[in-house]
Amino acid sequence: MGVLYYAEYLHLFERARNEYTRQYGMSYSVVEQRGIFLPVREAQCRYRAPARYDDLLYVRAGVGEWKRASLRFVYEIRDQDKTQILAEGMTQHAFVDRDGRPVAVPSWFRETFVK
């Protein structure tokens, strides 16, 4: 159909989230080395206009909400000129230990993003 496959938007969200955390000086591999994992509990995407193959896109990610043991990232995908929103969404992540048990958001993690 000449448009970006619907599930690919979640991949764009993931790439934007990883780049966002890197910009704050934290990589996901470091988070895992510290024994914390962030599985996705919920994902949502609202498609507003189609992205087409070979379009250059602007993807923005940010922290939308902190809870005791979870975090919500929010996303916005725009066209190259940033004039039209193509999609927006969110992913909700739990904080769990190596055994998959929920843990409170570590202070070192929160402090990375709240300065």
Backbone as JSON, one array per atom type, in Angstrom:
{
  "sequence": "MGVLYYAEYLHLFERARNEYTRQYGMSYSVVEQRGIFLPVREAQCRYRAPARYDDLLYVRAGVGEWKRASLRFVYEIRDQDKTQILAEGMTQHAFVDRDGRPVAVPSWFRETFVK",
  "N": [[0.81, -1.21, 0.0], [2.16, 1.1, 0.1], [2.57, 2.53, 2.41], [3.91, 3.0, 5.72], [4.22, 0.11, 7.65], [1.92, -0.76, 10.18], [2.82, -1.82, 12.7], [5.44, -1.08, 12.75], [5.63, 1.43, 13.79], [5.79, 1.11, 16.55], [8.36, 0.11, 16.73], [9.75, 2.4, 15.98], [9.11, 4.0, 18.17], [10.5, 2.6, 20.16], [13.19, 2.9, 19.34], [13.42, 5.68, 19.53], [13.01, 6.02, 22.27], [15.27, 4.71, 23.31], [17.3, 6.35, 22.29], [16.62, 8.74, 23.54], [17.11, 8.11, 26.26], [19.86, 7.73, 26.1], [20.7, 10.33, 25.5], [20.43, 11.48, 27.95], [22.48, 10.38, 29.25], [22.34, 7.7, 29.98], [22.33, 4.33, 29.21], [20.34, 1.58, 28.11], [21.56, -0.86, 28.5], [23.24, -0.38, 30.68], [21.35, 0.02, 32.67], [20.29, -2.58, 32.86], [22.62, -3.91, 33.66], [22.75, -3.0, 36.23], [20.82, -4.47, 37.39], [18.14, -3.94, 36.9], [15.13, -4.09, 35.06], [12.99, -3.19, 32.36], [10.24, -4.07, 31.37], [7.72, -3.81, 28.83], [4.52, -2.94, 29.69], [2.24, -1.98, 28.63], [1.23, -0.73, 25.47], [0.53, 1.86, 23.18], [-0.76, 3.34, 20.25], [-1.74, 6.01, 18.29], [-2.81, 6.55, 15.14], [-2.52, 9.14, 12.93], [-1.98, 10.22, 10.4], [-0.72, 8.77, 7.39], [2.64, 7.55, 7.22], [4.93, 7.38, 4.61], [6.84, 5.12, 2.56], [10.31, 5.73, 2.55], [9.99, 8.3, 3.54], [11.29, 10.96, 5.47], [11.37, 11.16, 8.91], [10.46, 12.77, 11.97], [10.95, 11.94, 15.21], [9.86, 12.12, 18.46], [10.53, 11.63, 21.88], [9.69, 11.24, 25.33], [9.49, 11.45, 28.94], [6.44, 10.72, 30.34], [5.02, 10.15, 32.66], [5.66, 9.35, 36.02], [5.48, 6.66, 38.26], [5.26, 4.76, 41.32], [6.48, 2.22, 40.83], [6.72, 2.16, 38.11], [6.86, 3.57, 34.78], [5.98, 5.9, 32.31], [6.48, 6.4, 28.94], [6.14, 8.85, 26.41], [5.32, 9.55, 22.99], [5.84, 11.13, 19.81], [5.37, 11.3, 16.4], [6.34, 13.0, 13.6], [6.1, 14.61, 10.37], [8.81, 15.34, 8.08], [9.13, 18.14, 8.06], [8.07, 18.79, 10.45], [5.49, 19.69, 10.67], [3.17, 18.25, 10.58], [1.46, 15.97, 12.58], [1.96, 12.58, 12.56], [1.67, 10.28, 14.04], [1.0, 9.38, 17.43], [1.82, 8.25, 20.7], [2.24, 5.91, 23.47], [4.23, 4.1, 25.86], [4.04, 1.96, 28.59], [6.04, 1.08, 31.26], [7.11, -1.41, 33.49], [9.09, -1.57, 36.47], [11.32, -4.0, 37.22], [13.09, -6.61, 39.02], [15.89, -8.91, 38.54], [14.59, -11.32, 38.81], [12.09, -10.82, 37.93], [10.37, -9.59, 39.65], [8.39, -6.87, 40.81], [9.84, -3.67, 41.47], [10.56, -0.63, 43.24], [10.99, 2.48, 41.52], [14.33, 3.09, 40.99], [16.3, 5.53, 42.72], [18.59, 6.51, 41.43], [17.93, 6.11, 38.78], [15.64, 7.73, 38.33], [16.76, 10.24, 38.95], [18.44, 10.58, 36.81], [16.86, 11.55, 34.78], [15.37, 13.63, 35.85], [16.33, 16.64, 36.4]],
  "CA": [[0.0, 0.0, 0.0], [3.03, 2.26, 0.04], [2.66, 3.22, 3.69], [4.66, 2.32, 6.77], [3.47, -0.96, 8.32], [1.44, -0.22, 11.45], [3.62, -2.25, 13.85], [6.75, -0.43, 12.69], [5.58, 2.62, 14.64], [6.29, 0.71, 17.87], [9.82, 0.06, 16.61], [10.22, 3.79, 16.02], [9.01, 4.42, 19.56], [11.6, 1.99, 20.91], [14.45, 3.56, 18.95], [13.4, 7.03, 20.1], [13.18, 5.87, 23.72], [16.68, 4.39, 23.57], [18.09, 7.55, 22.03], [16.27, 9.68, 24.59], [17.86, 7.76, 27.48], [21.29, 7.99, 25.83], [20.92, 11.78, 25.6], [20.53, 11.81, 29.37], [23.67, 9.73, 29.79], [22.04, 6.37, 30.51], [21.94, 3.36, 28.2], [19.54, 0.5, 28.69], [22.46, -1.93, 28.95], [23.69, -0.02, 32.02], [20.21, -0.24, 33.56], [20.26, -4.03, 33.07], [23.8, -4.28, 34.46], [22.44, -2.66, 37.62], [19.81, -5.4, 37.87], [16.8, -3.41, 36.69], [14.6, -4.36, 33.73], [11.82, -2.34, 32.1], [9.35, -4.67, 30.36], [6.56, -3.02, 28.42], [3.24, -3.44, 30.22], [1.16, -1.51, 27.75], [1.66, 0.11, 24.35], [-0.6, 2.47, 22.49], [-0.4, 4.22, 19.14], [-2.84, 6.6, 17.54], [-2.35, 6.89, 13.8], [-3.24, 10.33, 12.47], [-1.77, 10.33, 8.96], [0.25, 7.74, 7.05], [4.01, 7.79, 6.78], [5.16, 6.61, 3.38], [8.2, 4.61, 2.42], [11.37, 6.71, 2.27], [9.78, 9.58, 4.21], [12.11, 11.29, 6.62], [10.45, 11.41, 10.02], [10.94, 13.33, 13.23], [10.35, 11.18, 16.29], [10.17, 12.71, 19.75], [10.19, 10.79, 23.03], [9.87, 11.89, 26.63], [8.84, 10.81, 30.08], [5.12, 11.28, 30.52], [4.51, 9.98, 34.01], [6.38, 8.49, 36.95], [4.73, 6.07, 39.36], [6.16, 4.15, 42.29], [7.24, 1.12, 40.24], [6.53, 2.15, 36.66], [7.22, 4.78, 34.04], [5.31, 6.0, 31.01], [7.11, 7.22, 27.91], [5.21, 9.35, 25.39], [5.99, 9.68, 21.69], [5.18, 11.86, 18.74], [6.04, 11.16, 15.1], [5.93, 14.07, 12.69], [6.74, 14.62, 9.06], [10.15, 15.94, 8.07], [9.04, 19.58, 8.37], [7.49, 18.88, 11.79], [4.24, 20.44, 10.58], [2.01, 17.36, 10.69], [1.6, 14.8, 13.45], [1.58, 11.35, 11.88], [1.26, 9.31, 15.06], [1.41, 9.66, 18.8], [1.54, 7.07, 21.5], [2.9, 5.77, 24.75], [4.53, 2.77, 26.38], [4.11, 1.9, 30.05], [7.08, 0.11, 31.63], [7.27, -1.78, 34.9], [10.46, -1.75, 36.97], [11.41, -5.32, 37.85], [14.45, -7.1, 39.27], [16.31, -10.03, 37.68], [13.62, -12.4, 38.95], [10.81, -10.37, 37.41], [9.54, -9.02, 40.72], [8.33, -5.41, 40.76], [10.66, -2.9, 42.41], [10.37, 0.81, 43.13], [11.91, 3.17, 40.62], [15.55, 3.45, 41.72], [16.57, 6.97, 42.73], [19.6, 6.83, 40.41], [17.27, 6.14, 37.48], [14.81, 8.94, 38.27], [17.64, 11.41, 38.95], [19.02, 10.71, 35.49], [15.95, 12.3, 33.91], [14.81, 14.78, 36.55], [17.48, 17.44, 36.83]],
  "C": [[0.85, 1.26, 0.0], [3.15, 3.05, 1.33], [3.43, 2.36, 4.69], [3.74, 1.33, 7.48], [3.14, -0.51, 9.74], [2.3, -0.6, 12.65], [5.0, -1.6, 13.88], [6.78, 0.84, 13.54], [6.09, 2.3, 16.05], [7.81, 0.57, 17.85], [10.42, 1.46, 16.64], [10.16, 4.34, 17.43], [10.2, 3.88, 20.36], [12.94, 2.66, 20.6], [14.52, 4.96, 19.55], [13.61, 6.99, 21.61], [14.63, 5.58, 24.06], [17.57, 5.61, 23.33], [17.85, 8.61, 23.1], [17.07, 9.37, 25.86], [19.36, 7.98, 27.29], [21.61, 9.48, 25.96], [21.03, 12.23, 27.05], [21.67, 11.06, 30.05], [23.44, 8.34, 30.34], [21.66, 5.46, 29.34], [21.18, 2.23, 28.88], [20.43, -0.65, 29.17], [23.0, -1.64, 30.35], [22.58, -0.29, 33.04], [20.16, -1.74, 33.87], [21.46, -4.5, 33.89], [23.57, -3.99, 35.94], [21.29, -3.5, 38.18], [18.38, -4.94, 37.73], [16.39, -3.66, 35.24], [13.28, -3.6, 33.59], [10.91, -2.97, 31.05], [8.17, -3.74, 30.06], [5.3, -3.7, 28.95], [2.08, -3.08, 29.31], [1.78, -0.65, 26.66], [0.43, 0.62, 23.63], [-0.07, 3.35, 21.37], [-1.68, 4.72, 18.48], [-2.28, 7.1, 16.22], [-3.18, 8.05, 13.27], [-3.15, 10.53, 10.96], [-0.68, 9.33, 8.59], [1.65, 8.3, 6.77], [4.22, 6.89, 5.57], [6.61, 6.15, 3.34], [9.13, 5.72, 1.97], [11.09, 8.1, 2.81], [10.82, 9.75, 5.3], [11.17, 11.73, 7.73], [11.19, 12.01, 11.2], [10.21, 12.6, 14.34], [10.81, 11.77, 17.61], [9.7, 11.77, 20.86], [10.42, 11.59, 24.3], [9.19, 11.09, 27.71], [7.5, 11.51, 30.29], [4.61, 11.2, 31.94], [5.4, 9.0, 34.79], [5.37, 7.93, 37.95], [5.74, 5.38, 40.27], [7.05, 3.07, 41.68], [7.04, 1.03, 38.73], [6.82, 3.53, 36.07], [6.46, 4.76, 32.72], [6.13, 6.92, 30.11], [6.03, 7.64, 26.92], [6.01, 9.67, 24.13], [5.14, 10.5, 20.73], [6.02, 11.67, 17.48], [5.45, 12.21, 14.17], [6.61, 13.9, 11.34], [8.07, 15.38, 9.15], [10.14, 17.41, 8.47], [8.48, 19.85, 9.75], [6.17, 19.65, 11.79], [3.01, 19.56, 10.79], [2.34, 16.2, 11.63], [1.09, 13.58, 12.69], [1.07, 10.3, 12.86], [1.71, 9.82, 16.42], [1.05, 8.44, 19.64], [2.29, 7.08, 22.82], [3.25, 4.3, 24.97], [4.66, 2.89, 27.89], [5.07, 0.78, 30.4], [7.06, -0.15, 33.13], [8.75, -1.8, 35.22], [10.48, -3.09, 37.69], [12.87, -5.69, 38.07], [14.74, -8.29, 38.35], [15.34, -11.21, 37.72], [12.23, -12.02, 38.46], [9.87, -9.82, 38.45], [9.55, -7.5, 40.62], [9.21, -4.77, 41.84], [10.32, -1.42, 42.22], [11.37, 1.4, 42.15], [13.16, 3.56, 41.41], [15.81, 4.96, 41.64], [17.58, 7.35, 41.66], [18.97, 6.89, 39.02], [16.45, 7.43, 37.33], [15.69, 10.18, 38.17], [18.32, 11.62, 37.61], [18.17, 11.63, 34.62], [15.37, 13.55, 34.54], [15.97, 15.59, 37.1], [17.05, 18.86, 37.1]]
}
